[in-house]
Amino acid sequence: MLSRTVAVSSFSATLRIGAVHRRGEEPEVESQPWLELRGTLDEPVRGVHEARISMYPKDEVEIGPARPASIGAVIGMRQEMSVVLTWPQSEFDRVWALALGGCLKFGYLHFTTPRCNTGLVVSASFSTEREE
């Protein structure tokens, strides 16, 4: 297992909305916020110094069969460490507010050692100050 702090240098926020009609169901409106943080790792992972952390909310976050149990995944390790995290809606709103308020400065990730450029993220936290 590895742990790294990410000094957040920028973010982008996206909100999508659309009408969805799945077979056998009534049409409905779906919206999807997406938050992407970019920053620098405090210590490189496999020679990679940059990180991109993408986050989105889900009404019911489920733990899949992969072990260790995870809340996200490292999905790439080429030019940057690319991470995707799923949050419960209420907690996502708090991270979104920190980012939009310019207060989200650091992230902390605990994850399995990436193999074949992928890994599992066991925990993550985001704050205004570097965690000790």
N, C-alpha and C positions, 0 to 999 in steps of 0.2 A: 504494500500500500504506500502511496505517496501523498504528500500534502503540499500545497503551494498557495501563496498569497498572490493575488492579482491586483496591481495598482491600476485602477480604472482611469483611462484617459479620455474616452468618449462613449456615447451611447446613441442608439437610434430607437425610436418608438414607432410602432405601426399598429393601426387598428383597421381591420377589414370587416365588412358586413356584406351579406348576400342572402338571397333566397335559395333554399335547398329543398328539393323534392325527391325523397328517397322512395324507391319502389314499395308500394303497399302502405305508405304513410302519407299523412297530410303534409302539405308544404309548410315550411317554417323559416323564420329568419335566424341566421346564425351570425354571430360576431366573434372575432378572434383578435385579441390584443397580442402583440409580440414585442418583446424587449430584447435588444441586443447590446451587450457591453463589449467594449474592446479595451485591451490593456496589456500590461507587461508582467510576466511572471517574475517573482522574486528570485527564482532559481530555474534554469532551463530544464525542460523535460525532453530527453533524446535530442538535445541540441536546439530545441525550439524555445524562443524567448517570448513570442507574442501569443495572446489568447483572445478568443472570441467566445463569449458565453451567450447563448440564445435561450430565452425563457418564455414560456407561455403557460396560461392557467388551464386547468381542467376541473370540472365540477367534482368529479370523483377520481382522485389519483390512486392508481392501483399498482401494487408491487407485482412484477412479473415473476416468472420461474427462475430467472438467472440469479446466481449467487456469486458474491454476496448480494444481499438485498440492496437495491439502488433507487435513487431519485432522479437519475439522469445518466447520460453516457458521454464519453469522449468519442466523437465520431470522425475525427481526423487529426493527423499530426504532421502534415506536410509543411507548409510555410507558417502555420499557426496551430495552436492547440484549439480545436473547435469542440465546444461542449454544448449539449442541449439539456435543459432542466425543465421538468414539469412541476408546477406549483398548484396547491389548492387555491381557489379563486381569491379568498380573503387575504392570504399571505402575499399573493402576487400583487394585489392592489397596493400593499405596503411597499414592496420593492419598487413598483412603478412610481409611486409618490416620491420615494427617496431619489430616484434617478431624475425625474422631472424637476424636483426641487434643487438639483445640483449638489445633493448631499451624499450621494452614493460614490464613495471614493475607493473602497477596497472590497475585494471578494476573497473568500477562503474556500478552497476545494480540497476534499479528501477523496481519493480515487484509486482504483486498481492500476498497477503499472500497465501502460498501454502495450498491447501486443497486436501486431498487424494493424497499427494505427487506431485501435479502438480500446476502450476500457469502460468500466462502470464507475459512476460517481455515487459515493455512499452518503456524503453530506456536503452541504454548501452553506455559507453564510455571507451576508453583505452588510457593510457598515460604513460609518463616517470616518472611522479611525482604524488603523492597522491593528489586528488582534494579536495579542502576545501569546 
